[in-house]
Amino acid sequence: MSYSIYLIQSTYHQTPAHLDQLAQLAQINDVIILMADAVLWANDPRLQTFKQVYVLNSEALLLSVHPANVQVIDYPQLADLILQTTTCIRLH
């Protein structure tokens, strides 16, 4: 399976612009990983079209409501995802 990973690691105020970029760049099967303040945007409708949206378990505590399409992973699982792809794009 070929996919890209998009690491969205931005401030709260920068995240909407990065989600707009993501909507233009990413494919439905790409992996989206929200980190830092970007986790607070996990309920954003722009993320609903993606099948693989993740947050790290250490940052999942920032979620007041856990969206059904967002999976919680740990650092070893993140490393596994990164090792399975040749393209990793960081939006920060």
OpenMM code with the backbone's topology and positions (N, CA, C; nanometers):
from openmm import Vec3, app, unit

residues = "MET SER TYR SER ILE TYR LEU ILE GLN SER THR TYR HIS GLN THR PRO ALA HIS LEU ASP GLN LEU ALA GLN LEU ALA GLN ILE ASN ASP VAL ILE ILE LEU MET ALA ASP ALA VAL LEU TRP ALA ASN ASP PRO ARG LEU GLN THR PHE LYS GLN VAL TYR VAL LEU ASN SER GLU ALA LEU LEU LEU SER VAL HIS PRO ALA ASN VAL GLN VAL ILE ASP TYR PRO GLN LEU ALA ASP LEU ILE LEU GLN THR THR THR CYS ILE ARG LEU HIS".split()
positions = [
    Vec3(0.0840, -0.1181, 0.0000),
    Vec3(0.0000, 0.0000, 0.0000),
    Vec3(0.0887, 0.1247, 0.0000),
    Vec3(0.0639, 0.2149, -0.0891),
    Vec3(0.1433, 0.3356, -0.1004),
    Vec3(0.0645, 0.4546, -0.0454),
    Vec3(0.1254, 0.5223, 0.0487),
    Vec3(0.0620, 0.6405, 0.1050),
    Vec3(0.1695, 0.7360, 0.1538),
    Vec3(0.1284, 0.8582, 0.1776),
    Vec3(0.2163, 0.9590, 0.2363),
    Vec3(0.1703, 0.9851, 0.3785),
    Vec3(0.2622, 1.0331, 0.4599),
    Vec3(0.2287, 1.0730, 0.5961),
    Vec3(0.2381, 1.2245, 0.6039),
    Vec3(0.1360, 1.2850, 0.6606),
    Vec3(0.1347, 1.4284, 0.6840),
    Vec3(0.1348, 1.4515, 0.8341),
    Vec3(0.2437, 1.5091, 0.8844),
    Vec3(0.2542, 1.5448, 1.0255),
    Vec3(0.2132, 1.6909, 1.0382),
    Vec3(0.1026, 1.7145, 1.1042),
    Vec3(0.0572, 1.8521, 1.1242),
    Vec3(0.0919, 1.8897, 1.2674),
    Vec3(0.1948, 1.9705, 1.2798),
    Vec3(0.2470, 2.0098, 1.4101),
    Vec3(0.2573, 2.1612, 1.4095),
    Vec3(0.1472, 2.2263, 1.4418),
    Vec3(0.1434, 2.3711, 1.4298),
    Vec3(0.0733, 2.4332, 1.5497),
    Vec3(0.0826, 2.5653, 1.5569),
    Vec3(0.0113, 2.6361, 1.6622),
    Vec3(-0.1383, 2.6306, 1.6326),
    Vec3(-0.2159, 2.6613, 1.7317),
    Vec3(-0.3612, 2.6584, 1.7166),
    Vec3(-0.4057, 2.7487, 1.6013),
    Vec3(-0.3478, 2.8669, 1.5922),
    Vec3(-0.3901, 2.9638, 1.4907),
    Vec3(-0.3387, 2.9315, 1.3506),
    Vec3(-0.2311, 2.8569, 1.3388),
    Vec3(-0.1776, 2.8189, 1.2072),
    Vec3(-0.2460, 2.6950, 1.1503),
    Vec3(-0.3080, 2.6160, 1.2351),
    Vec3(-0.3633, 2.4876, 1.1918),
    Vec3(-0.4688, 2.4999, 1.0819),
    Vec3(-0.5627, 2.5958, 1.0859),
    Vec3(-0.6596, 2.6035, 0.9757),
    Vec3(-0.5943, 2.6179, 0.8380),
    Vec3(-0.4890, 2.6962, 0.8283),
    Vec3(-0.4191, 2.7112, 0.6996),
    Vec3(-0.3546, 2.5793, 0.6586),
    Vec3(-0.3027, 2.5057, 0.7548),
    Vec3(-0.2418, 2.3764, 0.7234),
    Vec3(-0.3475, 2.2741, 0.6828),
    Vec3(-0.4651, 2.2821, 0.7414),
    Vec3(-0.5733, 2.1919, 0.7004),
    Vec3(-0.6196, 2.2241, 0.5588),
    Vec3(-0.6169, 2.3522, 0.5217),
    Vec3(-0.6482, 2.3898, 0.3831),
    Vec3(-0.5442, 2.3314, 0.2875),
    Vec3(-0.4165, 2.3408, 0.3242),
    Vec3(-0.3095, 2.2815, 0.2426),
    Vec3(-0.3289, 2.1310, 0.2313),
    Vec3(-0.3612, 2.0699, 0.3418),
    Vec3(-0.3813, 1.9255, 0.3457),
    Vec3(-0.4921, 1.8836, 0.2497),
    Vec3(-0.6006, 1.9591, 0.2477),
    Vec3(-0.7130, 1.9274, 0.1593),
    Vec3(-0.6710, 1.9302, 0.0126),
    Vec3(-0.5732, 2.0127, -0.0219),
    Vec3(-0.5261, 2.0226, -0.1600),
    Vec3(-0.4208, 1.9182, -0.1947),
    Vec3(-0.3428, 1.8747, -0.0956),
    Vec3(-0.2292, 1.7863, -0.1219),
    Vec3(-0.2565, 1.6385, -0.0982),
    Vec3(-0.3268, 1.6074, 0.0074),
    Vec3(-0.3372, 1.4690, 0.0542),
    Vec3(-0.4448, 1.3900, -0.0192),
    Vec3(-0.4226, 1.2592, -0.0251),
    Vec3(-0.5186, 1.1646, -0.0815),
    Vec3(-0.5959, 1.0987, 0.0331),
    Vec3(-0.7093, 1.0406, 0.0029),
    Vec3(-0.7973, 0.9832, 0.1043),
    Vec3(-0.7293, 0.8761, 0.1904),
    Vec3(-0.6346, 0.8011, 0.1330),
    Vec3(-0.5673, 0.6937, 0.2075),
    Vec3(-0.4378, 0.7368, 0.2755),
    Vec3(-0.4016, 0.8632, 0.2624),
    Vec3(-0.2811, 0.9116, 0.3294),
    Vec3(-0.3023, 0.9138, 0.4807),
    Vec3(-0.1928, 0.9083, 0.5520),
    Vec3(-0.1957, 0.9103, 0.6980),
    Vec3(-0.1796, 1.0544, 0.7452),
    Vec3(-0.2708, 1.0966, 0.8324),
    Vec3(-0.2669, 1.2305, 0.8889),
    Vec3(-0.2397, 1.2162, 1.0384),
    Vec3(-0.1365, 1.2826, 1.0866),
    Vec3(-0.1041, 1.2771, 1.2286),
    Vec3(-0.1074, 1.4193, 1.2832),
    Vec3(-0.1967, 1.4404, 1.3778),
    Vec3(-0.2087, 1.5705, 1.4423),
    Vec3(-0.1217, 1.5721, 1.5671),
    Vec3(-0.0414, 1.6773, 1.5804),
    Vec3(0.0486, 1.6886, 1.6947),
    Vec3(0.0399, 1.8297, 1.7524),
    Vec3(0.0764, 1.8417, 1.8793),
    Vec3(0.0791, 1.9696, 1.9504),
    Vec3(-0.0608, 2.0334, 1.9467),
    Vec3(-0.0677, 2.1652, 1.9253),
    Vec3(-0.1974, 2.2339, 1.9266),
    Vec3(-0.2890, 2.1921, 1.8120),
    Vec3(-0.2347, 2.1334, 1.7076),
    Vec3(-0.3177, 2.0871, 1.5957),
    Vec3(-0.4188, 1.9820, 1.6408),
    Vec3(-0.3893, 1.9131, 1.7498),
    Vec3(-0.4821, 1.8128, 1.8043),
    Vec3(-0.6171, 1.8767, 1.8368),
    Vec3(-0.6161, 2.0029, 1.8747),
    Vec3(-0.7401, 2.0721, 1.9107),
    Vec3(-0.8341, 2.0890, 1.7913),
    Vec3(-0.7855, 2.0635, 1.6710),
    Vec3(-0.8656, 2.0732, 1.5488),
    Vec3(-0.9118, 1.9361, 1.4993),
    Vec3(-0.9040, 1.8352, 1.5816),
    Vec3(-0.9373, 1.6982, 1.5407),
    Vec3(-1.0814, 1.6830, 1.4936),
    Vec3(-1.1708, 1.7697, 1.5378),
    Vec3(-1.3116, 1.7628, 1.4969),
    Vec3(-1.3405, 1.8402, 1.3688),
    Vec3(-1.2405, 1.8981, 1.3085),
    Vec3(-1.2609, 1.9802, 1.1895),
    Vec3(-1.3159, 1.8963, 1.0740),
    Vec3(-1.4184, 1.9464, 1.0046),
    Vec3(-1.4786, 1.8717, 0.8929),
    Vec3(-1.3809, 1.8373, 0.7809),
    Vec3(-1.2749, 1.9140, 0.7636),
    Vec3(-1.1768, 1.8856, 0.6581),
    Vec3(-1.1046, 1.7531, 0.6812),
    Vec3(-1.1069, 1.7032, 0.8034),
    Vec3(-1.0404, 1.5761, 0.8345),
    Vec3(-1.1328, 1.4560, 0.8167),
    Vec3(-1.2606, 1.4794, 0.7982),
    Vec3(-1.3580, 1.3704, 0.7882),
    Vec3(-1.3392, 1.2837, 0.6646),
    Vec3(-1.2781, 1.3365, 0.5607),
    Vec3(-1.2625, 1.2598, 0.4365),
    Vec3(-1.1467, 1.1607, 0.4416),
    Vec3(-1.0603, 1.1745, 0.5412),
    Vec3(-0.9426, 1.0879, 0.5491),
    Vec3(-0.9702, 0.9645, 0.6343),
    Vec3(-0.9185, 0.8511, 0.5877),
    Vec3(-0.9428, 0.7233, 0.6552),
    Vec3(-0.8486, 0.6985, 0.7722),
    Vec3(-0.7324, 0.7638, 0.7707),
    Vec3(-0.6302, 0.7367, 0.8720),
    Vec3(-0.5851, 0.8670, 0.9372),
    Vec3(-0.6547, 0.9051, 1.0433),
    Vec3(-0.6199, 1.0248, 1.1193),
    Vec3(-0.5810, 0.9796, 1.2596),
    Vec3(-0.4653, 1.0264, 1.3060),
    Vec3(-0.4124, 0.9808, 1.4344),
    Vec3(-0.3706, 1.0979, 1.5222),
    Vec3(-0.3764, 1.0743, 1.6534),
    Vec3(-0.3134, 1.1617, 1.7519),
    Vec3(-0.2331, 1.0723, 1.8456),
    Vec3(-0.1276, 1.1278, 1.9013),
    Vec3(-0.0467, 1.0517, 1.9963),
    Vec3(-0.1189, 1.0427, 2.1305),
    Vec3(-0.1032, 0.9300, 2.1973),
    Vec3(-0.1732, 0.9118, 2.3244),
    Vec3(-0.1340, 1.0179, 2.4268),
    Vec3(-0.0127, 1.0673, 2.4196),
    Vec3(0.0304, 1.1714, 2.5131),
    Vec3(-0.0392, 1.3051, 2.4878),
    Vec3(-0.0956, 1.3231, 2.3673),
    Vec3(-0.1634, 1.4478, 2.3330),
    Vec3(-0.3149, 1.4316, 2.3232),
    Vec3(-0.3629, 1.3097, 2.3319),
    Vec3(-0.5068, 1.2843, 2.3233),
    Vec3(-0.5821, 1.3478, 2.4396),
    Vec3(-0.5122, 1.3761, 2.5472),
    Vec3(-0.5748, 1.4406, 2.6627),
    Vec3(-0.6255, 1.5807, 2.6290),
    Vec3(-0.5743, 1.6394, 2.5216),
    Vec3(-0.6197, 1.7717, 2.4789),
    Vec3(-0.7596, 1.7686, 2.4178),
    Vec3(-0.8058, 1.6499, 2.3799),
    Vec3(-0.9368, 1.6376, 2.3155),
    Vec3(-1.0480, 1.6384, 2.4196),
    Vec3(-1.1409, 1.7324, 2.4060),
    Vec3(-1.2573, 1.7313, 2.4947),
    Vec3(-1.3594, 1.6292, 2.4446),
    Vec3(-1.3658, 1.6139, 2.3135),
    Vec3(-1.4514, 1.5132, 2.2502),
    Vec3(-1.3625, 1.4343, 2.1549),
    Vec3(-1.3698, 1.3031, 2.1647),
    Vec3(-1.2862, 1.2177, 2.0795),
    Vec3(-1.3624, 1.1838, 1.9514),
    Vec3(-1.3217, 1.2388, 1.8360),
    Vec3(-1.3903, 1.2099, 1.7099),
    Vec3(-1.3782, 1.0623, 1.6721),
    Vec3(-1.4821, 1.0087, 1.6128),
    Vec3(-1.4859, 0.8665, 1.5766),
    Vec3(-1.3795, 0.8311, 1.4731),
    Vec3(-1.3430, 0.9260, 1.3870),
    Vec3(-1.2471, 0.8958, 1.2801),
    Vec3(-1.1012, 0.9127, 1.3231),
    Vec3(-1.0774, 0.9480, 1.4477),
    Vec3(-0.9409, 0.9717, 1.4961),
    Vec3(-0.8982, 0.8575, 1.5874),
    Vec3(-0.7838, 0.7997, 1.5557),
    Vec3(-0.7297, 0.6903, 1.6359),
    Vec3(-0.6136, 0.7412, 1.7206),
    Vec3(-0.6037, 0.6864, 1.8410),
    Vec3(-0.4952, 0.7229, 1.9317),
    Vec3(-0.3843, 0.6190, 1.9181),
    Vec3(-0.2609, 0.6670, 1.8992),
    Vec3(-0.1460, 0.5774, 1.8846),
    Vec3(-0.0351, 0.6212, 1.9804),
    Vec3(0.0625, 0.5344, 1.9995),
    Vec3(0.1788, 0.5695, 2.0808),
    Vec3(0.2997, 0.5901, 1.9886),
    Vec3(0.4128, 0.6274, 2.0468),
    Vec3(0.5316, 0.6567, 1.9655),
    Vec3(0.5826, 0.5365, 1.8855),
    Vec3(0.5837, 0.4149, 1.9416),
    Vec3(0.6264, 0.3008, 1.8586),
    Vec3(0.5358, 0.2788, 1.7365),
    Vec3(0.4056, 0.3010, 1.7519),
    Vec3(0.3143, 0.2881, 1.6378),
    Vec3(0.3406, 0.3981, 1.5351),
    Vec3(0.3717, 0.5182, 1.5826),
    Vec3(0.4075, 0.6275, 1.4919),
    Vec3(0.5322, 0.5907, 1.4123),
    Vec3(0.6309, 0.5365, 1.4798),
    Vec3(0.7539, 0.4949, 1.4117),
    Vec3(0.7249, 0.3887, 1.3065),
    Vec3(0.6385, 0.2936, 1.3377),
    Vec3(0.6015, 0.1900, 1.2405),
    Vec3(0.5369, 0.2510, 1.1166),
    Vec3(0.4460, 0.3469, 1.1362),
    Vec3(0.3816, 0.4127, 1.0226),
    Vec3(0.4847, 0.4837, 0.9354),
    Vec3(0.5773, 0.5534, 0.9980),
    Vec3(0.6788, 0.6276, 0.9234),
    Vec3(0.7707, 0.5332, 0.8464),
    Vec3(0.8036, 0.4203, 0.9057),
    Vec3(0.8923, 0.3242, 0.8390),
    Vec3(0.8264, 0.2549, 0.7196),
    Vec3(0.6935, 0.2596, 0.7115),
    Vec3(0.6214, 0.1919, 0.6038),
    Vec3(0.5980, 0.2816, 0.4825),
    Vec3(0.6482, 0.4030, 0.4847),
    Vec3(0.6266, 0.4935, 0.3728),
    Vec3(0.7585, 0.5565, 0.3290),
    Vec3(0.7585, 0.6111, 0.2104),
    Vec3(0.8778, 0.6802, 0.1617),
    Vec3(0.8595, 0.8316, 0.1634),
    Vec3(0.7384, 0.8778, 0.1924),
    Vec3(0.7105, 1.0208, 0.1904),
    Vec3(0.6495, 1.0652, 0.3225),
    Vec3(0.7165, 1.1577, 0.3879),
    Vec3(0.6671, 1.2140, 0.5132),
    Vec3(0.6756, 1.3660, 0.5015),
    Vec3(0.5614, 1.4322, 0.5121),
    Vec3(0.5543, 1.5768, 0.4934),
    Vec3(0.5113, 1.6402, 0.6248),
    Vec3(0.5867, 1.7379, 0.6693),
    Vec3(0.5563, 1.8043, 0.7956),
    Vec3(0.5027, 1.9436, 0.7675),
    Vec3(0.3844, 1.9717, 0.8196),
    Vec3(0.3259, 2.1053, 0.8104),
    Vec3(0.3336, 2.1666, 0.9494),
    Vec3(0.4118, 2.2721, 0.9636),
    Vec3(0.4291, 2.3339, 1.0961),
    Vec3(0.4350, 2.4844, 1.0865),
] * unit.nanometer
topology = app.Topology()
chain = topology.addChain("A")
for resn in residues:
    res = topology.addResidue(resn, chain)
    for name in ("N", "CA", "C"):
        topology.addAtom(name, app.Element.getBySymbol(name[0]), res)
